[in-house]
Every structure is written in structure tokens, then in C-alpha cells.
Amino acid sequence: MSIYNADDAINYLVTKMKKVDIKASSHWVNYHSEFDFKDGEFAGIRGFGSNRQSYTGIRKIVHHLLQAPFRAMG
């Protein structure tokens, strides 16, 4: 079994994301039908809420500060 880290892990998953899973439910086949990852960006994400842009400016700073305890746990 190979071990993948950082970008290697992402690149490995990108190569596997279009592989057809015959055991997948029709629900997930539908929600993954337009999913794509290109140039470091996700597109076509459905079924998990919104796919909005990241926070910028003061909102980004405040969000990062509020997430600090959770990042420390991780």
C-alpha cells in the first residue's frame, strides 16, 4: 500500500475521481456527475450545501481566529 502526502495525495485522488464505482448509489452518481478538480479548484460540487468563494479581508481574519481552537485539536 502506497503512502501519499500533500499534493501527491490530491493528485492520486484526482486520477481516481472519474473511475466508475459500480456499487455507488444512483443518488451519488447523480451528485458526482459534474464534479471536477482543475487548477487547484473544485467545480460541480452538489449535495453538500453551497460552493461559495472563500472568505476575504476581515471576514477571513476573523474566521481564522475563531477556527484556531479547532485547528489546534486537528
N, C-alpha and C positions, 0 to 999 in steps of 0.2 A: 504494500500500500504506500503510495506516494504521500509526501507531506508538502502542502502548498502554503505559502505565506504571502501576505500583502497582495501586490499586483499579480503574482503568479496564481494565487487563488482565484482572483477575479477573472483573469484570462482563461483559466481552466473552466470555470463556470460558464463563461460566455460561449465556449466551444460546445458545451453540453446543453445549453438552453433551448436549442431548436430540435433536439432529439425527441422523437415521439415516444411518449410513455403510454403503452397500451393499457396500463392499469389505471390511468388518470380518469377521473370522473368527467362527464360532459360539462359540468359546471366549470372546472378548472381549465379544461381545453378551451372553452369559450373565453374565459377571463385572461388566458395567456396568449390568445391568438394574435394580438397586436403588440405583444411585449417585445422590446428591443433594447439593447445596450450598445451605444456607439459613441465614440469620442468622450468616454467617461460620463455619459449622461444616460439615464433611463428614460424610456418612452413607452407609451402604450400600456401603462400600469392602470389596471381597473380592478375593482373589488376590494381595495384597501383604503378607501377614503380618497382624498384629493391628491393630486400630484403637483402641488404648487411649488413655486420657486423658494429657495432658501431665504431665511431672514437676512436683511441687510441693515447696516447702520446701527443705531441704538438698540433696535429690537434684537439684532444678532448678539450684541454685547450682553444685554440683559438675559437673553435666553441661555447663553453660555454660562453666565454666573449662576443662574438658577439650576442648571444641569450639573454643576460642579460636584455636588454630593453623590449623584448617581454615577458620574464618570469615575469617581474615586472607588465606588463599590465594584465597578467593572474591572 
